[in-house]
Amino acid sequence: MAELRKPIPVKEAVERVWENRQDGYTEYISITDCDNRRLAEDIVAAHPVPSFPKSPYDGFAIRSEDTQVAGRNQPVSFKVIEHIGAGQVPEKRLHEGEATRIMTGAQIPAGADCIAMFEICQTYEEGDQPYMSIKRKMDSGQNIIEEGSEVAEGEMLIPKGTIINPGVKAVLATFGYSEVKVSKKPVVGVIATGTELLDVDEELQPGKIRNSNAYMIASQITRAGADYCYYGKLKDELEASYATVAKALDEVDILITTGGVSVGDFDLMPDIYDRLGAEVLFNKVAMRPGSVTTAAVCGDKLLYGLSGNPSACYVGFELFVRPLLQHRLGNQQPFLKRVKAELAEAFPKANPFTRFVRSYITYENGQLQAVPSGIDKSNVVTSLAYANALMVLPGGTRGFKAGDEVEVLLLENQEGQGEF
Amino acid sequence: MAELRKPIPVKEAVERVWENRQDGYTEYISITDCDNRRLAEDIVAAHPVPSFPKSPYDGFAIRSEDTQVAGRNQPVSFKVIEHIGAGQVPEKRLHEGEATRIMTGAQIPAGADCIAMFEICQTYEEGDQPYMSIKRKMDSGQNIIEEGSEVAEGEMLIPKGTIINPGVKAVLATFGYSEVKVSKKPVVGVIATGTELLDVDEELQPGKIRNSNAYMIASQITRAGADYCYYGKLKDELEASYATVAKALDEVDILITTGGVSVGDFDLMPDIYDRLGAEVLFNKVAMRPGSVTTAAVCGDKLLYGLSGNPSACYVGFELFVRPLLQHRLGNQQPFLKRVKAELAEAFPKANPFTRFVRSYITYENGQLQAVPSGIDKSNVVTSLAYANALMVLPGGTRGFKAGDEVEVLLLENQEGQGEF
C-alpha cells in the first residue's frame, strides 16, 4: 500500500534545491526590448554628466567679475555677442563687458563663469546690436552646472542583476547602450499529468476538471522573469510518459510536472524518476498546502513534481522554483521578500505544519497588514486570484488573533532578499 | 521676453486632465497571452466547483451506515467492487457492504456518503476478490468535497478591471475562458524635441546629450499597461514639426511630447498648440520638478507637453498621464496608490512648491520607510533608477526630519486608488 514518505522541513527543502542551482547565460538585446530584464553587466559612467558645463536656465552667460560694481542704482551693461540654444556650441569667447544669450541646457561659452537669469536682466538694443544690463552682483560659478557635477566619469551607476525599470532605461540611453547585456531568460518546461484534466476549450465532462495548473504555472514562470514551454498532458501510460519527460528534460533548463506525485495508484511520476535515474531530493515537505511536493536532480537539471492541487502547486512554485530562476537571472536577492505585517483578521486554525496562507497585503497608516485572500482550503482556486503575498504561519502554532504580528512573503515584489 | 505663466496647484492640474478622460476599448485575446492585462468583463462561475462530489484523499468510498457497528475490536469488512482514478466516472452504485477504491479528485460513486482514507483501512483478498475492513465509525459526508462547496454556480468571482495575475489566470482556465475579454491597450504617441538630442547609438558631441527621455517614457507607458509609438525627434522648424505632431495626434489615443515647452527662444510647442487650435488646460504647475508641464486638449485627444528634464518628465507622466491610461484600461482605481511612510533620512530642503522626491520604499518591522533615492537635483537621471515611489512634500513646508511621517505615491503598485 501507501509508500512511506518522510516529510522534511520547508527550509531544508529550499536548501536542497538551492544547492543544485545553476548559473544562467547572458545575451545582448536592443534597448527597446529591455524592460523588466536584468542587467548582466555593471553600468559604469563612460563619460561625465553633464559632459560639458551647461546652463540650468534661460538667461545670459557673463563674467562675474564684470558685475562687481553693479548695484540697485548702478546697472552694468553687456554687449550680447552670441545667441545659443541647447545643442548649439558657442563659438565666441566672452571678453570684458560681453554676454551670450543662452537657453536652458546649452553649453557655457568660454570666458563666462555665471548665468544671469532673464528675470533679473533688462534687454535693449542700440542700432541692431542687442545689449542687456543687470543691477546685482553675481558670483563665480553661479547658475552653472559644471561638467561631471551630476555623474563623474567612471562612476559605478547600476550593478549587474538590477531589473530594468524606466529609470534604469534612461541611464542606459544616456550612456549610449543601444544594445544591452542582460541575463538570458531560462526556459522552464511544464507538463501536466492527470486523466481528469480537460483542455481549457473543452466542455465540462462528468468526473473531470479543466487544466488550470498549466496556465497558472506558465503565468508564474512569466512573472518570475523566465520563459515557459508547455509539453501538454501526459498519457496515462508509463512508456509514453517517460519518453515525453525525457525529451522535455533534454530541451529545457528546469522541468515542472504538475500532479501525479502522490502515492495514488495511478501516479506515474515516482516510476518515471526511477527510470530517469533521477536523484530525489525530497518527496514530502512538512507544510500545507503542498506536502506532496517532489524535487529531483537529473544530470545538472532540476525536475520538480508539484502537486496537482492548484494552491499547493502555486505555493510549491514560489518557494522552490522561483529562487532558482531568479538566481539564473542574476538576481543577488533571489528569495521572496519576507516582511513583518499585522494580521488584520483572526486565523483561528491550528497549524500542525508550517502553513502558507494566500493573503492580501494592504497599508494602513504606514503599517503593513495581511488578510487571508480567501477561505484557506487547499482546493479553492479563487483565493489565489487576490493573493499578493503568502503568510507564513509556523508549524506547531495554535492559531492567530487579529493584530498579531506575522511574517509574509511578498509575491509581486521585485527586490527579493538574500536568504529564504 | 518671457511669457507670463500662472502656475496652478498639482491637484487642480490632475483634475483638469481627468475631466478630459476617455473610455477605452475592449478586445478578445487568447488566455495564453492575457498576463497583466485587465479583465473587461466580470468573471462569474458558469458551473459549480467542484462540478461533482469528489474525494480529497486516496481511500475507499463507502456507506457510513455500514460502519456503525465497527469498533477497535470489531472490524467491518467491505467487498471492493470498483477501482477509480481521478477523471474516471464510477459505474457501479454501492450497496450494503460494498466499497469503491478511489483516488484523490475522483468522483464519489452513487450510494457512497463518506471516504475512508487508506491509512485507516486493512486490505486483503479472497480468491481474486479484493476486500477491505475498518475498525471505526464514519460520519455521513466525512471526507467528501460536495458539488459546489468551493464555488456555487453563478457566483461572482472576479470583477472587470482586475489585472490578470497567475491566480486570475487559473480561474479563467477553470471556467473555460480560452479567449478572454480584456481592455485594449491605449496607444500613446511619443515625440522628442530639442536640437541637443542625439540618438542612443550616436557618439557624444560637444553641447549635446543623448535622448534618454523617449526611452524612459516608452518604458513608463509600458509599465502603465499601454503601448507606445515613437515618432522620433522634431526638426527645429515650425512647419515640419506641426505636420509631425498633427499626424501623430491623428494616429494615437494620447500624445506626449518631451521638451520644447519652456518659454525659451527655440521652444516650438506653444506655437504648435496654437496652430492645432488646442485648448491649453495648463502650462505651469506649482510643483518641483516639472513646473513647466503642459496639457492641452485637441478634439477628444489629450496632448501632453512634458518637460525635457528627465526627472520632471518622469514625474509629469506618472501624475498626469498614467491615471488616464489606467482609466482607459478599466482600472476603477486609476491613481497612484498613496500611502503613509516614515522618512528614513532627513530632507532639510524647504519646499516653496509641492515637491515630488524620487524615493525608495523599504519595510522595517512592518513599517513603511521612505528614503530619497538620490540627490534631488532635477537633472540627476540616476536617482530615477532606484525610485519605486514619489514622496510628496507639500508646498510651504520647511524641510523634514528623519522619522517624520510623509506621504508617498507607489510607482510599482498595481492596485492604485480611486482619487488623487
Contacts between the chains, C-beta under 8 A, distances in Angstrom:
chain1	res1	chain2	res2	distance
A	1	B	118	6.0
A	1	B	123	6.7
A	2	B	58	7.4
A	2	B	118	5.2
A	2	B	119	7.1
A	31	B	200	6.1
A	31	B	215	6.1
A	32	B	215	7.8
A	32	B	218	7.6
A	35	B	219	5.3
A	35	B	222	5.4
A	35	B	223	7.5
A	47	B	204	6.0
A	49	B	381	7.1
A	50	B	209	7.1
A	50	B	379	7.7
A	51	B	204	5.8
A	51	B	209	7.4
A	52	B	206	6.2
A	52	B	207	6.1
A	56	B	378	7.9
A	56	B	379	7.5
A	58	B	2	7.3
A	58	B	262	6.8
A	58	B	263	7.1
A	58	B	264	4.9
A	58	B	265	7.5
A	83	B	265	7.3
A	85	B	195	6.3
A	85	B	196	7.8
A	85	B	264	7.1
A	85	B	265	6.6
A	85	B	266	4.1
A	86	B	194	5.9
A	86	B	195	6.5
A	86	B	196	3.9
A	86	B	207	7.8
A	86	B	264	7.9
A	86	B	266	7.4
A	86	B	308	7.9
A	87	B	194	6.5
A	87	B	195	3.7
A	87	B	196	3.0
A	87	B	197	7.0
A	87	B	207	5.8
A	87	B	208	5.4
A	88	B	195	7.0
A	88	B	196	8.0
A	88	B	207	6.1
A	89	B	206	4.9
A	89	B	207	4.3
A	90	B	207	8.0
A	101	B	265	7.6
A	103	B	264	4.4
A	103	B	265	6.2
A	103	B	266	6.1
A	104	B	262	6.2
A	104	B	264	5.9
A	104	B	308	7.9
A	105	B	194	7.6
A	105	B	196	5.7
A	105	B	209	7.6
A	105	B	308	7.1
A	106	B	196	7.5
A	106	B	207	6.8
A	107	B	206	6.8
A	107	B	207	4.2
A	118	B	1	6.0
A	118	B	2	5.3
A	119	B	2	7.3
A	123	B	1	6.8
A	145	B	379	6.8
A	150	B	377	6.8
A	150	B	379	5.8
A	150	B	380	5.1
A	150	B	381	7.4
A	150	B	382	7.6
A	151	B	380	7.8
A	151	B	381	8.0
A	151	B	382	6.3
A	157	B	382	5.6
A	157	B	385	7.4
A	158	B	382	7.7
A	158	B	385	5.6
A	162	B	385	7.5
A	164	B	219	7.8
A	165	B	219	7.0
A	165	B	223	7.4
A	165	B	385	7.1
A	165	B	388	8.0
A	165	B	412	7.8
A	166	B	216	4.9
A	166	B	217	7.6
A	166	B	219	3.8
A	166	B	220	4.5
A	166	B	223	6.3
A	166	B	314	6.9
A	166	B	384	7.0
A	167	B	216	7.0
A	167	B	314	7.2
A	167	B	358	7.8
A	167	B	381	7.6
A	167	B	382	7.9
A	167	B	383	7.6
A	167	B	384	3.0
A	167	B	385	4.0
A	167	B	386	7.0
A	167	B	387	5.7
A	168	B	385	4.5
A	169	B	212	8.0
A	169	B	215	5.0
A	169	B	216	5.7
A	169	B	218	7.8
A	169	B	219	4.5
A	170	B	212	4.3
A	170	B	213	7.2
A	170	B	215	6.4
A	170	B	216	3.8
A	170	B	219	8.0
A	170	B	310	5.6
A	170	B	314	7.7
A	170	B	381	5.2
A	170	B	384	5.8
A	170	B	385	7.4
A	171	B	212	7.4
A	171	B	381	5.9
A	171	B	382	5.8
A	171	B	384	7.7
A	171	B	385	5.4
A	172	B	200	7.9
A	172	B	215	7.3
A	173	B	200	4.9
A	173	B	210	5.8
A	173	B	211	6.6
A	173	B	212	3.9
A	173	B	214	7.7
A	173	B	215	4.1
A	173	B	216	7.1
A	174	B	209	7.3
A	174	B	210	5.5
A	174	B	212	4.5
A	174	B	381	5.6
A	175	B	210	7.6
A	176	B	200	5.9
A	176	B	201	6.9
A	176	B	202	7.5
A	176	B	203	7.9
A	176	B	204	7.4
A	176	B	210	6.0
A	177	B	200	7.1
A	178	B	200	4.8
A	178	B	201	4.0
A	194	B	86	5.9
A	194	B	87	6.5
A	194	B	105	7.5
A	195	B	85	6.2
A	195	B	86	6.5
A	195	B	87	3.7
A	195	B	88	6.9
A	196	B	85	7.8
A	196	B	86	3.9
A	196	B	87	3.0
A	196	B	88	7.9
A	196	B	105	5.7
A	196	B	106	7.4
A	197	B	87	7.0
A	200	B	31	6.0
A	200	B	172	7.9
A	200	B	173	4.9
A	200	B	176	5.9
A	200	B	177	7.1
A	200	B	178	4.8
A	201	B	176	6.8
A	201	B	178	4.0
A	202	B	176	7.6
A	203	B	176	7.9
A	204	B	47	5.9
A	204	B	51	5.8
A	204	B	176	7.4
A	206	B	52	6.2
A	206	B	89	5.0
A	206	B	107	6.7
A	207	B	52	6.1
A	207	B	86	7.7
A	207	B	87	5.8
A	207	B	88	6.1
A	207	B	89	4.3
A	207	B	90	7.9
A	207	B	106	6.8
A	207	B	107	4.1
A	208	B	87	5.4
A	209	B	50	7.1
A	209	B	51	7.4
A	209	B	105	7.6
A	209	B	174	7.3
A	210	B	173	5.8
A	210	B	174	5.6
A	210	B	175	7.5
A	210	B	176	6.0
A	211	B	173	6.6
A	212	B	169	7.9
A	212	B	170	4.3
A	212	B	171	7.4
A	212	B	173	3.9
A	212	B	174	4.5
A	213	B	170	7.2
A	214	B	173	7.7
A	215	B	31	6.2
A	215	B	32	7.8
A	215	B	169	5.0
A	215	B	170	6.4
A	215	B	172	7.3
A	215	B	173	4.1
A	216	B	166	4.9
A	216	B	167	7.1
A	216	B	169	5.7
A	216	B	170	3.8
A	216	B	173	7.1
A	217	B	166	7.7
A	218	B	32	7.6
A	218	B	169	7.8
A	219	B	35	5.3
A	219	B	164	7.8
A	219	B	165	7.0
A	219	B	166	3.8
A	219	B	169	4.5
A	219	B	170	7.9
A	220	B	166	4.5
A	222	B	35	5.5
A	223	B	35	7.5
A	223	B	165	7.3
A	223	B	166	6.3
A	236	B	85	8.0
A	262	B	58	6.7
A	262	B	104	6.1
A	263	B	58	7.0
A	264	B	58	4.7
A	264	B	85	7.1
A	264	B	86	7.9
A	264	B	103	4.4
A	264	B	104	5.9
A	265	B	58	7.5
A	265	B	83	7.3
A	265	B	85	6.6
A	265	B	101	7.5
A	265	B	103	6.2
A	266	B	85	4.1
A	266	B	86	7.4
A	266	B	103	6.1
A	308	B	86	7.9
A	308	B	104	7.9
A	308	B	105	7.0
A	310	B	170	5.6
A	314	B	166	6.9
A	314	B	167	7.2
A	314	B	170	7.7
A	337	B	363	7.9
A	339	B	363	4.2
A	339	B	366	6.7
A	340	B	363	7.5
A	340	B	365	5.2
A	340	B	366	4.1
A	341	B	366	5.2
A	342	B	366	6.1
A	358	B	167	7.8
A	363	B	337	7.9
A	363	B	339	4.2
A	363	B	340	7.5
A	363	B	368	6.4
A	365	B	340	5.2
A	366	B	339	6.7
A	366	B	340	4.1
A	366	B	341	5.2
A	366	B	342	6.1
A	366	B	367	5.8
A	366	B	368	4.7
A	366	B	405	6.7
A	367	B	366	5.9
A	367	B	367	6.2
A	367	B	368	7.7
A	368	B	363	6.4
A	368	B	366	4.7
A	368	B	367	7.7
A	368	B	368	7.1
A	377	B	150	6.8
A	378	B	56	7.9
A	379	B	50	7.7
A	379	B	56	7.5
A	379	B	145	6.7
A	379	B	150	5.8
A	380	B	150	5.0
A	380	B	151	7.8
A	381	B	49	7.1
A	381	B	150	7.4
A	381	B	151	8.0
A	381	B	167	7.6
A	381	B	170	5.2
A	381	B	171	5.9
A	381	B	174	5.6
A	382	B	150	7.6
A	382	B	151	6.2
A	382	B	157	5.6
A	382	B	158	7.8
A	382	B	167	7.9
A	382	B	171	5.8
A	383	B	167	7.6
A	384	B	166	7.0
A	384	B	167	3.0
A	384	B	170	5.8
A	384	B	171	7.7
A	385	B	157	7.3
A	385	B	158	5.6
A	385	B	162	7.5
A	385	B	165	7.2
A	385	B	167	4.0
A	385	B	168	4.6
A	385	B	170	7.4
A	385	B	171	5.4
A	386	B	167	7.0
A	387	B	167	5.7
A	388	B	165	8.0
A	405	B	366	6.7
A	412	B	165	7.8
A	412	B	414	7.2
A	414	B	412	7.2
